Amino acid sequence: MSQDLRHTDENFYSQFAAALVDPNASLPANLRHSATGRHEDAAARFAVYRNNVAFGLRQVLRDKFPLLRQLLGEEAFENLAGYYLDAEMPSSPLLSEFGASLASFLDNFSAFESLAFVGDVARLEWAMQQAYYAEKHEPIDPELLTALAPDDLVNLRVRFAPGLQILNSPWPIFQLWKFLNKDAATPDLDNFGSQTVMIYRFNHTPHVALLTPEQHQFLTYLADHRPIGDAMIEADLSLSDFDAIFIQLLKHELIVS
């Protein structure tokens, strides 16, 4: 194959892929219908493929963001999906990665300016997706930790399970999550204030747990591989708070060996 022909083929496929996700993009000029050989007939059939791609990507968003869809309502969510598809072409052939930028898109989406918290709802759902599909891990045996002398425990550095994430939100994100799961009344956004949650997988299911500000700081220091004792001091974590969060980490197998 000549160098010129190879460049032509590359241009054809890049134009073909761009036109699939962008209705305003031009079709490759040499696209022809397999039966008639006419470009116009190929364009008509290509529109069917384009609609199938758009429908498939919309369905991916529906499946990944059910709480956001519930919060906005079907019509508003479908409108959002359309604007998002127009602005954010898939950057990866993996559908599992599509939607990663939705939260940032929502932060700057003027139509939802009065619902400034929806970006963090999307971040929470994306983190739950990431936790669910995170790679398997081998949790540490809790007996190994309970057998440590106090001096050894405070000098220990730990690693967290893949998929564990922390979301620090200026909004009452935990109350919003409970409300959308029908576990709480509509949160008073003016009185609850900011909340931080930990997202993780346990028993093949994503979970969301509320953290105190001190627990949030403690986990942040541990994630930076600080010794447990130093992390407690820097976070001003009480012994009761330490017991609560450390028991939770062990119970849900979030510390790896």
C-alpha positions as CSV (number, residue, x, y, z in Angstrom):
1,M,0.0,0.0,0.0
2,S,1.4,3.4,-0.9
3,Q,2.0,6.2,1.6
4,D,-0.7,8.4,-0.1
5,L,-3.3,5.7,0.0
6,R,-2.7,4.9,3.6
7,H,-3.2,8.6,4.5
8,T,-6.4,8.6,2.5
9,D,-7.7,5.6,4.4
10,E,-6.8,7.2,7.8
11,N,-8.6,10.3,6.9
12,F,-11.7,8.3,5.8
13,Y,-12.0,6.5,9.1
14,S,-11.4,9.5,11.2
15,Q,-14.0,11.4,9.3
16,F,-16.4,8.5,9.5
17,A,-15.9,8.2,13.3
18,A,-16.4,12.0,13.8
19,A,-19.6,12.0,11.7
20,L,-21.1,9.2,13.8
21,V,-21.2,11.3,16.9
22,D,-21.5,14.8,15.4
23,P,-24.5,15.4,13.2
24,N,-22.9,18.6,11.9
25,A,-19.8,16.9,10.7
26,S,-19.4,16.2,7.0
27,L,-19.4,12.6,5.7
28,P,-16.3,11.3,4.0
29,A,-16.6,12.5,0.4
30,N,-15.8,9.0,-1.0
31,L,-18.5,7.2,1.0
32,R,-20.6,5.3,-1.4
33,H,-23.7,3.1,-1.0
34,S,-22.7,-0.6,-1.5
35,A,-25.6,-1.3,-3.9
36,T,-26.1,2.0,-5.9
37,G,-22.6,3.5,-5.5
38,R,-24.2,6.9,-4.8
39,H,-23.0,9.2,-2.1
40,E,-26.5,10.5,-1.5
41,D,-27.9,7.0,-0.8
42,A,-25.0,6.3,1.6
43,A,-25.8,9.5,3.5
44,A,-29.4,8.3,4.1
45,R,-28.2,5.0,5.5
46,F,-25.5,6.6,7.5
47,A,-28.1,8.7,9.3
48,V,-29.6,5.5,10.6
49,Y,-26.2,4.4,12.1
50,R,-25.7,7.9,13.5
51,N,-29.1,7.7,15.3
52,N,-28.2,4.2,16.7
53,V,-25.0,5.6,18.1
54,A,-26.7,8.5,19.7
55,F,-29.4,6.3,21.2
56,G,-26.7,3.9,22.5
57,L,-24.8,6.7,24.2
58,R,-27.9,8.2,25.7
59,Q,-28.7,4.7,27.1
60,V,-25.2,4.6,28.6
61,L,-25.9,7.8,30.4
62,R,-29.4,6.6,31.6
63,D,-27.8,3.5,33.0
64,K,-24.9,5.2,34.7
65,F,-26.8,8.1,36.3
66,P,-30.2,6.8,37.5
67,L,-30.3,9.1,40.5
68,L,-29.5,12.2,38.4
69,R,-32.3,11.1,36.0
70,Q,-34.7,10.8,38.9
71,L,-33.7,14.1,40.3
72,L,-34.1,16.0,37.0
73,G,-37.0,14.1,35.5
74,E,-37.0,12.2,32.2
75,E,-37.5,15.2,29.9
76,A,-34.8,17.4,31.5
77,F,-32.4,14.5,31.6
78,E,-32.9,13.7,27.9
79,N,-32.3,17.4,27.1
80,L,-29.2,17.3,29.2
81,A,-28.0,14.1,27.4
82,G,-28.5,15.8,24.0
83,Y,-26.5,18.9,25.0
84,Y,-23.8,16.7,26.5
85,L,-23.5,14.6,23.4
86,D,-23.2,17.7,21.3
87,A,-20.4,19.1,23.5
88,E,-18.5,15.9,24.5
89,M,-17.6,13.4,21.9
90,P,-16.5,10.0,23.3
91,S,-12.7,10.1,23.7
92,S,-12.4,6.4,24.2
93,P,-13.8,3.3,22.5
94,L,-14.7,1.9,25.9
95,L,-18.3,2.7,26.8
96,S,-17.3,2.2,30.5
97,E,-15.4,5.5,30.3
98,F,-18.2,7.6,28.7
99,G,-19.8,10.0,31.1
100,A,-16.6,10.7,33.1
101,S,-16.8,14.4,32.3
102,L,-20.6,14.9,32.9
103,A,-20.1,16.3,36.4
104,S,-17.7,19.0,35.1
105,F,-20.1,19.7,32.2
106,L,-22.9,20.2,34.7
107,D,-20.9,22.6,36.7
108,N,-20.9,25.0,33.7
109,F,-24.3,24.2,32.3
110,S,-26.3,27.4,32.6
111,A,-29.7,25.7,32.2
112,F,-29.2,24.1,35.7
113,E,-27.7,27.2,37.3
114,S,-30.4,27.1,40.1
115,L,-29.5,23.4,40.8
116,A,-25.8,23.9,41.4
117,F,-25.6,20.7,43.4
118,V,-26.4,18.4,40.4
119,G,-22.7,18.3,39.4
120,D,-21.8,16.6,42.7
121,V,-24.7,14.2,42.3
122,A,-23.2,13.1,39.0
123,R,-19.7,12.9,40.7
124,L,-21.2,10.6,43.4
125,E,-22.8,8.3,40.8
126,W,-19.6,8.2,38.8
127,A,-17.6,7.3,41.9
128,M,-20.1,4.5,42.6
129,Q,-19.6,3.2,39.1
130,Q,-15.9,3.3,39.5
131,A,-16.1,1.5,42.9
132,Y,-18.4,-1.2,41.4
133,Y,-16.0,-2.0,38.5
134,A,-12.7,-1.6,40.5
135,E,-10.3,-4.5,40.3
136,K,-10.5,-7.2,42.9
137,H,-8.2,-7.0,45.9
138,E,-6.9,-9.0,48.8
139,P,-8.0,-7.4,52.1
140,I,-5.6,-7.5,55.0
141,D,-6.4,-10.0,57.8
142,P,-7.8,-7.9,60.7
143,E,-6.0,-10.3,63.2
144,L,-2.7,-9.1,61.8
145,L,-3.5,-5.6,62.9
146,T,-5.1,-6.5,66.3
147,A,-1.9,-8.4,67.1
148,L,0.3,-5.4,66.6
149,A,1.7,-3.6,69.6
150,P,0.4,0.0,70.0
151,D,3.8,1.5,68.9
152,D,3.8,-0.6,65.8
153,L,0.2,0.3,65.0
154,V,0.7,4.0,65.1
155,N,3.7,3.7,62.8
156,L,1.9,1.6,60.3
157,R,1.2,2.9,56.8
158,V,-1.8,1.4,55.0
159,R,-3.1,1.1,51.4
160,F,-6.8,1.4,50.5
161,A,-8.8,-0.9,48.3
162,P,-9.1,0.0,44.6
163,G,-12.2,2.0,43.9
164,L,-12.4,3.7,47.4
165,Q,-13.0,7.4,46.8
166,I,-13.8,10.4,48.9
167,L,-16.1,13.2,47.7
168,N,-16.0,16.4,49.6
169,S,-19.0,18.5,48.6
170,P,-20.1,22.0,49.5
171,W,-23.6,20.5,49.5
172,P,-25.3,18.0,51.8
173,I,-24.5,15.2,49.3
174,F,-25.1,12.4,51.8
175,Q,-28.6,13.7,52.5
176,L,-29.3,14.1,48.8
177,W,-28.1,10.5,48.2
178,K,-30.4,9.2,51.0
179,F,-33.3,11.3,49.6
180,L,-32.9,10.0,46.1
181,N,-32.8,6.4,47.5
182,K,-36.0,7.1,49.4
183,D,-34.3,6.8,52.7
184,A,-34.8,10.4,53.9
185,A,-37.0,13.5,53.4
186,T,-36.0,16.3,51.0
187,P,-32.9,17.9,52.5
188,D,-32.9,21.5,53.5
189,L,-30.0,22.8,51.4
190,D,-29.7,26.0,53.5
191,N,-29.3,24.3,56.9
192,F,-27.4,21.1,56.2
193,G,-24.2,22.6,54.7
194,S,-21.3,20.7,53.3
195,Q,-20.8,17.0,53.7
196,T,-18.0,14.5,52.8
197,V,-18.7,10.9,51.9
198,M,-16.6,7.8,51.3
199,I,-17.6,5.6,48.3
200,Y,-16.5,2.0,48.2
201,R,-17.5,-1.5,47.2
202,F,-18.4,-4.3,49.6
203,N,-20.1,-7.6,48.8
204,H,-20.2,-6.6,45.1
205,T,-22.3,-3.5,45.9
206,P,-21.3,0.2,46.0
207,H,-21.8,1.9,49.4
208,V,-21.8,5.5,50.5
209,A,-20.8,6.5,54.1
210,L,-20.8,9.9,55.7
211,L,-17.5,11.1,57.2
212,T,-16.8,13.7,59.8
213,P,-14.4,16.5,58.8
214,E,-11.7,14.8,61.0
215,Q,-12.3,11.4,59.5
216,H,-12.0,13.0,56.0
217,Q,-8.7,14.5,56.9
218,F,-7.5,11.3,58.5
219,L,-8.2,9.2,55.4
220,T,-6.6,11.9,53.2
221,Y,-3.4,11.6,55.2
222,L,-3.5,7.8,55.1
223,A,-4.0,7.9,51.3
224,D,-0.8,10.0,51.2
225,H,1.0,7.1,53.1
226,R,1.3,8.9,56.3
227,P,1.7,6.7,59.4
228,I,-1.5,6.1,61.3
229,G,-0.3,8.0,64.4
230,D,0.8,11.1,62.5
231,A,-2.5,11.1,60.5
232,M,-4.5,11.0,63.7
233,I,-2.5,14.0,65.1
234,E,-2.7,16.0,62.0
235,A,-6.4,15.4,61.6
236,D,-7.1,16.1,65.3
237,L,-8.9,12.7,65.3
238,S,-10.4,11.5,68.6
239,L,-10.0,7.9,69.7
240,S,-13.7,7.4,69.3
241,D,-13.6,8.7,65.8
242,F,-10.6,6.6,65.0
243,D,-12.3,3.5,66.3
244,A,-15.4,4.2,64.2
245,I,-13.6,4.8,60.9
246,F,-10.9,2.1,61.4
247,I,-13.5,-0.5,62.3
248,Q,-15.5,0.5,59.2
249,L,-12.4,0.1,57.0
250,L,-11.7,-3.3,58.4
251,K,-15.3,-4.5,58.4
252,H,-15.7,-3.6,54.7
253,E,-12.3,-4.9,53.7
254,L,-11.0,-1.5,52.5
255,I,-7.4,-2.0,53.7
256,V,-5.3,-4.2,51.4
257,S,-2.5,-6.5,52.4
